[in-house]
Every structure is written in C-alpha cells, then in structure tokens.
C-alpha cells in the first residue's frame, strides 16, 4: 500500500539505536582467601546446628517419647515428642551432608532449611496448645525455630547474595562476555571519509525510522543491521560507496 514502510523496516528500526558495547572493567581481585572463608563459616554454622538437632533428636528417642503426643517432654530446654525427634535427626543429617559437599550445595540447603524453620515457627505458633500441635511445640520451640531459621538464612546468604560479589567468591557467576575486552578507539572514525560516513549513517537511520529514506539509504541501513560493532557498520556503509564508484 502507498505510504507503508518496506517489509522488515519496522522490525529493523529498534535495532538501529542500540548503544554500542563499551569496554568492561575487570572484576576486583578481592581477598584471595574469601572463597575458603565463606565456605568455612557456612560449614561451621551448618555443623553446629546439625549437632544440636542430632543430640536433641537422639535424646528424644532415648527418652521413649510418644510419637504423636501433643504434650511433649522437656529435652534440652525444649518440648519434644517422637515425631519432632525424627524430624530433628533427619534435618541434622541433611545439614551434615550439605556441609560435606560443595559451597553452593551447603548455601542452598541452609537457605531452604532456614526458611522451613521460620515457616514452622509461624505454623506451630498458630496451633500452639491445640489438638493440631502434632510436634508438641511450646513457645520456647517457636523462639528456637525463629533463631535457628534466621541463623541458617544469614549464614547461607553470607558471601553469596549481594550486588557486587568479588571475582573469587565461590558464588560469583561469570556472565557470557564478561572477559571480553573491546577497544573502542578502533571503532572511532579516523579519516575525513569515515567522519562523513558516520554523519551519513545517522541521517539514513533517522530517515528510515521516519519513513522518508531513499532506496539507497534503506539498502545501506538493512546491510548495517546484520553487523553489530560501530566500525563494522561504518565499513558496510562505505562498501556501498566503493561499489558505486566501481560501477561508474
């Protein structure tokens, strides 16, 4: 139809004004011992919490607690029954296995278990002193769950969650292209012909977006859309000038 842009022109237009890539600065070196220190802190925290839960669970088994009693008995200052003892032992073993694995596994497990402790505190606080209190929780158990949950969350997130992780952190992700250095000086126009080409390129791109471009401008802009760097786009543009001179 009259006045409609050429096919592909509207899809091409958003690409014309994308900013050129800039040189990436290298990540800060950071503390060379950070990775080991982060894992050591997380491992120590996981082992300490696991040790307490393991002792708590084993003492509950040794005391012959009723499995589903809603009126528990005191173990290490906390109320417990057989079901809570079993859960405590299972959680302790999970934390110990995670601490023996990689830093990422330890951190993830600690964050998940810490979240579950906090959820358990909220749920059991709601059913305290009711027939639904199947873990025989008392208020001391709720406080313990909140403290342990926050401790595990804090230790699990230590050295992992942050906007500027140093490069030697065991949780720092190397993103594609992070190590790629681009010398922008090689893309800058260096001759009068290249400067003139840059100006003509900008004018052509604006003309294409405004649907007033000539056929030659549309061809050149379409060809430039196939490359990405500033220098390559300029070379594509200037190649049309060379082709035109050869034809003449």
C-alpha positions in Angstrom: 0.0 0.0 0.0 1.1 3.6 -0.6 2.9 5.1 2.4 3.5 1.7 4.2 7.1 1.1 5.2 9.1 -1.6 3.3 8.9 -5.1 4.7 11.3 -5.6 7.6 11.9 -1.9 8.1 9.7 -1.6 11.2 11.4 -4.6 12.8 14.8 -3.1 11.9 14.2 0.3 13.4 14.5 -0.6 17.1 17.9 -2.2 16.4 19.3 1.0 14.8 19.7 2.9 18.0 21.0 0.2 20.4 24.0 1.6 22.3 27.4 0.3 21.3 29.1 -2.0 23.7 31.6 -0.5 26.0 34.8 -1.8 27.5 34.2 -3.9 30.5 36.4 -3.2 33.6 37.9 -6.2 35.1 36.4 -7.5 38.3 38.1 -6.5 41.5 40.6 -9.1 42.7 39.2 -9.2 46.2 40.5 -11.3 49.1 42.2 -14.4 47.7 41.0 -16.4 50.8 37.4 -15.2 50.5 36.1 -18.4 48.9 37.6 -20.7 51.6 36.5 -18.3 54.4 32.9 -18.2 53.2 32.6 -22.0 52.9 34.3 -22.4 56.3 31.8 -20.1 58.0 28.8 -21.8 56.3 30.2 -25.3 57.1 30.8 -24.4 60.7 27.3 -23.0 61.1 25.7 -26.0 59.4 27.6 -28.5 61.6 26.8 -26.6 64.9 23.1 -26.5 64.1 23.2 -30.1 63.0 25.0 -31.3 66.1 22.4 -29.7 68.4 19.5 -31.1 66.4 21.1 -34.6 66.3 21.7 -34.6 70.1 18.1 -33.3 70.6 16.7 -36.0 68.4 18.7 -38.8 69.9 17.9 -37.8 73.4 14.2 -37.8 72.4 14.5 -41.4 71.1 16.3 -42.4 74.2 13.6 -41.0 76.4 10.9 -43.1 74.7 8.7 -40.2 73.8 5.3 -40.8 72.4 5.4 -40.3 68.6 2.3 -38.1 68.2 1.8 -36.7 71.7 0.7 -33.1 71.7 2.1 -32.8 75.2 5.8 -33.3 74.8 8.5 -33.7 77.4 11.4 -31.4 78.0 14.6 -32.2 76.1 17.5 -29.7 76.4 15.0 -27.0 77.4 12.6 -27.6 74.5 9.4 -29.6 74.3 9.6 -32.7 72.1 7.8 -35.9 71.0 8.8 -38.8 68.8 7.8 -37.1 65.6 9.8 -34.0 66.4 12.8 -36.1 67.3 12.7 -37.9 64.0 12.4 -34.7 62.0 15.3 -33.2 64.0 17.6 -36.2 63.2 16.7 -36.0 59.5 17.3 -32.3 59.3 20.6 -32.7 61.1 21.8 -35.4 58.6 20.7 -33.2 55.7 22.8 -30.3 57.0 25.8 -32.5 57.7 25.7 -33.9 54.1 25.3 -30.4 52.7 28.3 -29.2 54.8 30.4 -32.0 53.3 29.5 -31.1 49.7 30.3 -28.0 47.7 29.8 -24.4 48.9 26.9 -23.9 46.6 25.1 -27.0 48.0 25.8 -26.0 51.6 24.5 -22.5 51.0 21.3 -23.6 49.1 20.4 -26.2 51.7 21.0 -23.7 54.6 18.7 -21.1 52.9 16.0 -23.7 52.3 16.2 -25.2 55.8 16.3 -21.8 57.4 13.1 -20.8 55.5 11.4 -24.0 56.7 12.4 -23.3 60.3 10.7 -19.8 60.0 7.6 -21.3 58.4 7.5 -24.0 61.1 7.6 -21.3 63.8 4.7 -19.4 62.3 2.5 -22.6 61.7 3.2 -24.1 65.1 2.6 -20.7 66.8 -0.8 -20.7 65.3 -1.7 -24.3 66.5 0.0 -23.9 69.9 -2.0 -25.6 72.7 -4.5 -27.1 70.3 -5.1 -30.7 69.1 -3.2 -29.8 65.8 0.0 -29.3 67.7 1.4 -32.7 66.5 5.1 -31.6 67.1 4.3 -30.8 70.8 5.6 -27.3 70.4 5.8 -24.8 73.3 6.6 -21.2 73.0 10.3 -21.9 73.6 10.3 -24.1 70.5 8.8 -21.3 68.4 11.6 -18.9 69.6 14.2 -21.6 68.9 12.9 -22.1 65.4 13.0 -18.4 64.6 16.5 -18.0 65.9 17.8 -21.1 64.1 15.9 -20.1 60.9 17.4 -16.6 60.8 20.9 -18.0 61.6 20.8 -20.5 58.8 19.4 -17.9 56.3 22.1 -15.4 57.3 24.9 -18.0 57.0 23.5 -19.4 53.8 23.4 -16.0 52.2 26.8 -15.0 53.5 29.2 -14.3 50.6 26.5 -15.3 48.1 23.8 -12.7 48.0 24.9 -9.2 47.0 25.1 -6.8 44.1 28.9 -6.8 43.8 30.4 -10.2 44.6 34.2 -10.3 44.1 35.5 -12.4 41.4 37.0 -15.0 43.8 33.7 -15.6 45.6 32.6 -19.2 45.2 29.1 -17.9 44.1 30.3 -15.3 41.6 28.9 -16.1 38.2 31.0 -15.4 35.1 28.5 -14.0 32.6 29.0 -14.5 28.9 31.2 -11.7 27.5 32.5 -10.6 31.0 36.0 -11.4 30.0 35.7 -9.8 26.6 37.6 -6.5 26.2 36.7 -4.2 23.4 39.0 -1.4 22.3 36.6 1.4 21.4 39.4 3.5 19.9 39.5 1.1 16.9 35.8 1.9 16.2 36.1 5.7 16.1 36.3 7.4 12.7 39.9 8.3 11.9 39.7 9.9 8.5 37.5 12.7 6.9 35.8 10.0 4.8 34.9 7.9 7.8 33.6 11.0 9.7 31.5 11.9 6.6 30.2 8.3 6.5 29.2 8.4 10.2 27.2 11.5 9.6 25.5 9.9 6.6 24.8 6.8 8.6 23.0 8.7 11.3 21.0 10.7 8.7 20.0 7.4 6.9 18.9 5.8 10.2 16.7 8.7 11.1 15.2 8.8 7.6 14.4 5.1 7.8 12.7 5.5 11.2 10.7 8.4 9.9 9.8 6.5 6.6 11.4 9.1 4.4 14.5 7.2 3.4 15.6 6.8 -0.2 16.0 3.3 -1.7 19.8 3.6 -1.3 19.5 4.6 2.4 17.2 1.7 3.1 19.6 -0.8 1.4 22.6 0.5 3.4 20.7 0.5 6.7 19.5 -3.0 6.1 23.0 -4.2 5.4 24.3 -2.5 8.5 21.7 -4.2 10.6 23.5 -7.5 10.0 26.6 -6.4 12.0 27.0 -5.0 15.5 30.1 -3.0 16.1 30.4 0.6 15.1 33.4 0.0 13.0 31.8 -2.9 11.1 28.6 -0.8 10.4 30.7 2.0 9.1 32.7 -0.3 6.8 29.5 -1.8 5.5 28.2 1.7 4.7 31.4 2.7 3.0 31.4 -0.5 0.9 28.4 0.8 -0.9 30.4 3.9 -1.9 33.2 1.7 -3.2 30.7 -0.4 -5.2 29.1 2.7 -6.7 32.5 4.0 -7.8 33.3 0.7 -9.5 30.0 0.7 -11.3 30.8 4.2 -12.6 
